[in-house]
């Protein structure tokens, strides 16, 4: 792709009413260098591009003369290369650093930037040689004119990946105190002013988040290898599972019958992901390993039936909660196609899933393949080393029937090209 940077430097320099000598002085170079840039015989060093762009009040892409469509194609290809490089057995740190630097200089405003966080192996970002380059990228986002979603993603992911030496300073600089968060401040404002109609949606959002944290909090999960032979841990896990289910059913004003111990009434609601994964499939494993095979199959039937109902959704549908305290909280469930497992850049297929989201742009997806991964192996999407709890069921013929039912829900197609 031919770059028009020389012509653009001349154009923007003249628009800024600068001579070649004046521009050279601001850059700490010679006017001969500027002249060579403008006549196309050489290019400025990469490090000078953001400085030139800032001087002229334009983006680096405008300075380079890259059309938007070409820029996005180049961005996507760069993110693909970074994702692939992060999966190599022997990571080429120099190559990764070069790609990250290219992204920081040229593609922070790309619509594909989310791949930087979701499709690259995080352990690569933590490598001592690479970490400073990613840190600089994060700081560029947080100090720049980028949207709040991108800044929040940078804060969230870098809080997970920053090293011990710098994490304290990072949290101190960028964490938002809970009581001074935007929603909290607005909620207090509405209460004081008596604006109940504005305060109520925020109150319900806070309540939903707290309940979701209690019934699906991953920090409460315990890795089985730490206690595989400790029977009393199973009792603890089951007791905690009982408490979480009682809390959810009480909130939803449900009295589940024996056949719906997880779903409550068999129908999808706001908490359908928690019911299938965090409360349902884990409880199947706990019951099976504790010797209650019959109870495990009752829960498994409820979970698979709930998944089948979710996957029947073909047009946007409202998901609500029967709780009177969450009567205004509505999420939307709709059919979508995407790649499960966070490997969107490197996969040639996508799977039919159900995309569930709320007006605040919080969302999650439900893929039947995730459930199948859990049922058929000891590791699946984001769940490693803990599904041996299901081992007592694996040789039961009924168990295969459930795998077949879940498999029948998996529909894939070639991934559409960008």
C-alpha positions as CSV (number, residue, x, y, z in Angstrom):
1,X,0.0,0.0,0.0
2,X,1.5,3.3,-1.1
3,X,1.8,5.9,1.7
4,X,1.3,9.6,1.0
5,X,3.1,10.8,4.1
6,X,5.5,13.1,2.2
7,X,2.7,15.0,0.5
8,X,0.8,15.1,3.8
9,X,3.6,16.5,5.8
10,X,4.0,19.2,3.3
11,X,0.2,19.9,3.3
12,X,-0.2,19.9,7.1
13,X,3.0,22.0,7.5
14,X,1.8,24.7,5.2
15,X,-1.7,24.6,6.9
16,X,0.1,25.2,10.2
17,X,2.0,28.1,8.6
18,X,5.5,26.5,9.3
19,X,8.6,26.5,7.3
20,X,10.7,23.3,6.9
21,X,13.3,24.9,9.3
22,X,10.6,25.6,11.9
23,X,9.2,22.1,11.7
24,X,12.8,20.7,12.0
25,X,13.4,22.8,15.1
26,X,10.3,21.4,16.8
27,X,11.3,17.9,16.0
28,X,15.0,18.2,16.9
29,X,16.1,17.3,13.3
30,X,17.4,19.1,10.3
31,X,15.4,20.9,7.5
32,X,17.2,18.6,5.0
33,X,15.5,15.6,6.7
34,X,12.1,17.4,6.4
35,X,12.8,18.1,2.8
36,X,13.6,14.5,2.1
37,X,10.4,13.4,3.8
38,X,8.4,15.7,1.7
39,X,9.9,14.7,-1.6
40,X,9.4,11.0,-0.8
41,X,13.0,10.0,-0.8
42,X,12.9,8.9,2.9
43,X,10.3,8.4,5.7
44,X,10.4,9.8,9.2
45,X,11.3,7.4,12.0
46,X,8.3,5.6,13.5
47,X,8.8,7.3,16.9
48,X,8.3,10.7,15.2
49,X,4.9,9.9,13.7
50,X,2.8,10.6,16.8
51,X,4.8,13.7,17.4
52,X,4.2,15.0,13.9
53,X,0.5,14.1,14.1
54,X,0.1,16.0,17.4
55,X,1.9,19.0,16.0
56,X,-0.5,19.1,13.0
57,X,-3.6,18.2,15.0
58,X,-4.4,15.1,13.0
59,X,-4.2,11.3,13.6
60,X,-1.3,9.2,12.6
61,X,-3.5,7.5,10.0
62,X,-4.4,10.8,8.5
63,X,-0.7,11.8,8.4
64,X,0.1,8.5,6.7
65,X,-2.9,8.9,4.3
66,X,-4.3,5.5,5.1
67,X,-8.0,5.2,4.1
68,X,-10.3,3.9,6.9
69,X,-11.1,0.7,5.1
70,X,-7.4,-0.1,4.4
71,X,-6.6,0.9,7.9
72,X,-9.1,-1.6,9.4
73,X,-7.8,-4.3,7.1
74,X,-4.3,-3.6,8.3
75,X,-5.4,-3.5,11.9
76,X,-7.2,-6.8,11.8
77,X,-4.2,-8.5,10.2
78,X,-1.9,-7.1,12.9
79,X,-4.2,-8.3,15.7
80,X,-4.2,-11.8,14.0
81,X,-0.4,-11.8,13.9
82,X,-0.3,-10.9,17.6
83,X,-2.8,-13.6,18.6
84,X,-0.9,-16.2,16.6
85,X,2.5,-15.1,18.0
86,X,1.1,-15.3,21.5
87,X,0.3,-19.0,21.0
88,X,3.7,-20.1,19.8
89,X,5.5,-22.6,22.1
90,X,8.6,-20.5,22.0
91,X,7.3,-16.9,22.0
92,X,9.3,-14.6,19.8
93,X,9.4,-11.6,22.2
94,X,10.9,-9.2,19.7
95,X,8.2,-10.0,17.2
96,X,5.4,-9.5,19.8
97,X,6.9,-6.2,21.0
98,X,7.1,-5.0,17.4
99,X,3.4,-5.9,16.9
100,X,2.3,-4.2,20.1
101,X,4.2,-1.1,19.2
102,X,2.6,-1.0,15.8
103,X,-0.8,-1.3,17.4
104,X,-0.1,1.5,19.9
105,X,1.1,3.8,17.2
106,X,-1.6,3.1,14.6
107,X,-4.5,1.0,15.7
108,X,-5.7,2.1,19.2
109,X,-8.8,3.6,17.7
110,X,-9.6,0.5,15.5
111,X,-12.9,-1.1,15.8
112,X,-11.0,-4.4,16.1
113,X,-9.0,-3.3,19.2
114,X,-10.9,-5.5,21.5
115,X,-8.9,-8.4,20.1
116,X,-5.9,-7.0,21.9
117,X,-7.4,-8.1,25.2
118,X,-9.6,-11.1,24.3
119,X,-7.7,-13.0,21.7
120,X,-4.1,-12.8,22.9
121,X,-2.7,-15.1,25.6
122,X,-2.5,-13.0,28.8
123,X,0.6,-14.8,30.1
124,X,2.5,-13.4,27.1
125,X,1.7,-9.9,28.2
126,X,3.2,-10.7,31.7
127,X,6.5,-11.8,30.2
128,X,9.2,-9.4,31.7
129,X,10.5,-8.4,28.2
130,X,7.0,-7.6,26.9
131,X,5.2,-6.2,29.9
132,X,6.7,-2.7,29.6
133,X,5.5,-2.4,26.0
134,X,1.9,-3.4,27.0
135,X,2.1,-1.0,30.1
136,X,3.0,1.9,27.8
137,X,0.1,0.9,25.5
138,X,-2.3,0.9,28.5
139,X,-1.0,4.3,29.7
140,X,-1.5,5.7,26.2
141,X,-5.1,4.6,26.2
142,X,-5.8,6.0,29.7
143,X,-4.1,9.3,29.1
144,X,-5.6,9.7,25.6
145,X,-8.9,10.7,24.1
146,X,-10.4,7.3,24.0
147,X,-14.0,6.2,24.9
148,X,-14.8,5.1,28.4
149,X,-15.4,1.5,27.4
150,X,-11.9,1.2,26.0
151,X,-10.4,2.8,29.1
152,X,-12.4,0.6,31.4
153,X,-11.2,-2.5,29.5
154,X,-7.6,-1.3,29.8
155,X,-8.0,-0.8,33.5
156,X,-9.7,-4.1,34.1
157,X,-7.3,-6.2,32.1
158,X,-4.1,-4.5,33.2
159,X,-5.2,-4.9,36.8
160,X,-5.0,-8.6,36.1
161,X,-1.7,-8.6,34.3
162,X,0.4,-5.8,35.9
163,X,3.4,-7.1,37.9
164,X,3.5,-6.9,41.7
165,X,6.0,-4.0,41.7
166,X,3.7,-1.7,39.8
167,X,0.2,-2.9,40.7
168,X,-0.2,-0.7,43.8
169,X,0.6,2.5,41.9
170,X,-1.7,1.4,39.0
171,X,-4.6,0.8,41.3
172,X,-4.0,4.0,43.2
173,X,-4.0,6.0,39.9
174,X,-6.9,4.5,38.0
175,X,-9.3,2.6,40.4
176,X,-12.6,4.4,40.9
177,X,-13.7,4.3,44.6
178,X,-17.0,2.4,44.8
179,X,-18.8,5.2,46.6
180,X,-17.6,7.7,44.0
181,X,-18.5,5.7,40.9
182,X,-20.8,7.4,38.3
183,X,-23.8,5.2,39.0
184,X,-23.4,5.5,42.8
185,X,-23.2,9.3,42.6
186,X,-26.2,9.5,40.3
187,X,-28.1,7.1,42.6
188,X,-27.5,9.3,45.6
189,X,-28.4,12.4,43.6
190,X,-31.8,10.9,42.6
191,X,-32.6,9.8,46.1
192,X,-31.9,13.2,47.6
193,X,-33.9,15.0,44.9
194,X,-36.8,12.5,45.2
195,X,-36.4,11.5,41.6
196,X,-37.6,7.9,42.2
197,X,-38.3,7.1,38.6
198,X,-34.6,7.7,37.8
199,X,-33.2,6.1,41.0
200,X,-35.1,2.8,40.7
201,X,-33.4,1.4,37.6
202,X,-30.0,2.1,39.2
203,X,-31.1,0.5,42.5
204,X,-32.2,-2.6,40.6
205,X,-28.9,-2.7,38.7
206,X,-27.0,-2.6,42.0
207,X,-29.2,-5.4,43.5
208,X,-28.8,-7.6,40.4
209,X,-25.0,-7.2,40.5
210,X,-24.8,-8.1,44.1
211,X,-27.0,-11.2,43.7
212,X,-25.0,-12.3,40.6
213,X,-21.8,-11.9,42.6
214,X,-23.1,-14.1,45.3
215,X,-24.6,-16.9,43.2
216,X,-21.9,-17.0,40.5
217,X,-18.8,-15.6,42.1
218,X,-15.8,-17.4,40.5
219,X,-13.6,-16.4,43.5
220,X,-15.6,-19.0,45.5
221,X,-14.6,-21.8,43.2
222,X,-12.2,-24.3,44.7
223,X,-9.9,-26.3,42.5
224,X,-10.5,-30.0,43.0
225,X,-6.8,-31.0,42.9
226,X,-6.4,-29.2,46.2
227,X,-8.8,-31.5,48.0
228,X,-9.6,-34.5,45.9
229,X,-9.4,-36.9,48.8
230,X,-11.0,-34.6,51.4
231,X,-14.6,-35.7,51.8
232,X,-15.6,-32.9,54.1
233,X,-14.8,-30.4,51.3
234,X,-17.6,-31.9,49.2
235,X,-20.0,-31.3,52.1
236,X,-18.8,-27.7,52.1
237,X,-19.3,-27.3,48.4
238,X,-22.8,-28.8,48.5
239,X,-23.7,-26.6,51.5
240,X,-22.6,-23.5,49.6
241,X,-24.4,-24.7,46.5
242,X,-27.6,-25.2,48.7
243,X,-27.2,-21.6,50.1
244,X,-26.7,-20.0,46.7
245,X,-29.8,-21.8,45.2
246,X,-31.9,-20.9,48.3
247,X,-30.9,-17.3,47.9
248,X,-31.7,-17.3,44.2
249,X,-35.1,-19.1,44.6
250,X,-36.1,-16.8,47.5
251,X,-35.2,-13.7,45.5
252,X,-37.2,-15.0,42.5
253,X,-40.1,-16.1,44.8
254,X,-39.8,-19.6,43.5
255,X,-40.6,-22.9,45.1
256,X,-38.9,-25.4,42.9
257,X,-40.3,-28.9,42.6
258,X,-38.1,-32.0,42.6
259,X,-37.7,-31.9,38.8
260,X,-36.5,-28.2,38.7
261,X,-34.0,-27.9,41.5
262,X,-31.9,-25.4,39.4
263,X,-34.2,-23.6,37.1
264,X,-37.0,-23.2,39.6
265,X,-39.8,-23.4,37.1
266,X,-38.0,-24.7,34.0
267,X,-38.0,-21.3,32.1
268,X,-35.0,-19.1,31.2
269,X,-34.7,-15.9,33.2
270,X,-32.1,-13.2,34.0
271,X,-29.9,-15.7,35.8
272,X,-29.9,-18.4,33.1
273,X,-26.1,-18.5,32.6
274,X,-25.6,-18.9,36.4
275,X,-28.3,-21.6,36.5
276,X,-26.7,-23.6,33.7
277,X,-23.0,-23.2,34.5
278,X,-22.1,-22.0,38.0
279,X,-25.1,-23.5,39.9
280,X,-26.1,-26.3,37.6
281,X,-23.2,-28.2,36.1
282,X,-21.1,-27.8,39.2
283,X,-23.9,-29.2,41.4
284,X,-24.1,-32.2,39.1
285,X,-20.4,-32.9,39.8
286,X,-20.7,-32.3,43.5
287,X,-23.7,-34.7,43.8
288,X,-22.1,-37.4,41.6
289,X,-18.8,-37.3,43.6
290,X,-20.6,-37.5,46.9
291,X,-22.5,-40.7,45.8
292,X,-25.9,-39.1,44.9
293,X,-25.9,-40.3,41.3
294,X,-29.8,-40.1,41.2
295,X,-29.7,-36.5,42.4
296,X,-27.0,-35.6,39.9
297,X,-29.1,-36.9,37.0
298,X,-32.1,-34.9,38.2
299,X,-30.0,-31.7,38.1
300,X,-28.5,-32.6,34.8
301,X,-31.9,-33.1,33.3
302,X,-33.0,-29.7,34.5
303,X,-29.8,-28.0,33.2
304,X,-30.0,-29.6,29.7
305,X,-33.7,-28.9,29.4
306,X,-33.1,-25.3,30.3
307,X,-30.3,-25.1,27.7
308,X,-32.6,-26.6,25.1
309,X,-35.2,-23.9,25.8
310,X,-32.6,-21.1,25.5
311,X,-31.4,-22.4,22.2
312,X,-34.9,-22.3,20.8
313,X,-34.8,-18.5,20.8
314,X,-34.7,-17.2,17.2
315,X,-35.9,-13.6,17.6
316,X,-35.1,-11.1,20.3
317,X,-36.9,-12.1,23.6
318,X,-37.1,-10.4,27.0
319,X,-35.6,-12.2,30.0
320,X,-37.0,-11.0,33.3
321,X,-36.9,-12.1,36.9
322,X,-40.0,-13.0,38.9
323,X,-38.6,-11.1,41.9
324,X,-40.7,-8.0,42.9
325,X,-37.4,-6.3,43.7
326,X,-36.2,-6.6,40.1
327,X,-39.5,-6.1,38.2
328,X,-38.0,-3.4,36.0
329,X,-34.9,-5.2,35.1
330,X,-35.0,-6.6,31.6
331,X,-32.3,-8.3,29.5
332,X,-32.6,-9.2,25.9
333,X,-31.8,-12.7,24.5
334,X,-31.2,-13.1,20.8
335,X,-29.7,-15.4,18.3
336,X,-26.1,-14.7,17.3
337,X,-23.1,-16.3,15.6
338,X,-19.6,-16.1,17.0
339,X,-16.6,-18.2,17.9
340,X,-16.6,-19.7,21.4
341,X,-13.5,-19.8,23.5
342,X,-12.0,-16.4,22.7
343,X,-10.2,-17.6,19.5
344,X,-12.2,-15.5,17.0
345,X,-9.2,-14.3,15.1
346,X,-7.8,-17.8,14.5
347,X,-10.9,-19.9,13.9
348,X,-12.5,-20.5,10.5
349,X,-15.9,-21.5,12.0
350,X,-18.4,-19.8,14.2
351,X,-21.2,-21.3,16.3
352,X,-24.8,-20.3,16.7
353,X,-25.2,-19.0,20.3
354,X,-27.6,-16.9,22.3
355,X,-26.4,-13.4,23.1
356,X,-27.9,-12.0,26.3
357,X,-27.4,-8.3,27.1
358,X,-28.9,-5.3,29.0
359,X,-29.2,-1.6,28.1
360,X,-26.0,-0.9,30.0
361,X,-24.1,-3.1,27.4
362,X,-23.3,-5.8,29.9
363,X,-23.6,-9.1,28.1
364,X,-22.7,-12.8,28.0
365,X,-23.2,-15.6,25.5
366,X,-24.4,-19.2,25.8
367,X,-22.8,-21.8,23.6
368,X,-23.9,-25.4,23.6
369,X,-20.3,-26.5,22.8
370,X,-19.2,-25.2,26.2
371,X,-21.6,-27.6,27.9
372,X,-20.5,-30.4,25.7
373,X,-16.9,-29.6,26.5
374,X,-17.6,-29.9,30.2
375,X,-19.6,-33.2,29.8
376,X,-17.1,-34.9,27.5
377,X,-13.8,-33.9,29.0
378,X,-12.0,-32.8,32.1
379,X,-11.4,-29.4,30.7
380,X,-13.5,-27.1,28.6
381,X,-13.9,-23.4,27.8
382,X,-12.4,-21.5,30.7
383,X,-12.9,-24.5,33.1
384,X,-9.8,-26.5,33.7
385,X,-9.0,-29.4,36.0
386,X,-12.2,-29.5,37.9
387,X,-14.6,-31.6,35.9
388,X,-13.3,-34.9,37.2
389,X,-16.3,-34.5,39.6
390,X,-18.4,-35.9,36.7
391,X,-16.4,-39.1,36.5
392,X,-18.9,-41.3,38.4
393,X,-21.5,-40.6,35.7
394,X,-19.3,-41.1,32.6
395,X,-20.0,-44.9,32.2
396,X,-23.7,-44.6,32.7
397,X,-25.8,-44.9,29.5
398,X,-28.0,-42.1,30.6
399,X,-25.0,-39.7,30.6
400,X,-24.3,-40.4,26.9
401,X,-28.0,-39.5,26.1
402,X,-27.4,-36.0,27.6
403,X,-24.3,-35.6,25.6
404,X,-26.2,-36.4,22.5
405,X,-29.0,-33.9,23.4
406,X,-26.4,-31.2,23.9
407,X,-24.5,-32.1,20.7
408,X,-27.8,-31.8,18.7
409,X,-27.9,-28.1,19.7
410,X,-24.5,-27.3,18.3
411,X,-24.8,-25.6,14.9
412,X,-21.7,-24.2,13.1
413,X,-20.9,-22.5,9.8
414,X,-17.9,-21.0,8.1
415,X,-17.0,-17.7,9.6
416,X,-17.9,-14.7,7.5
417,X,-14.9,-12.7,6.3
418,X,-14.5,-9.2,7.5
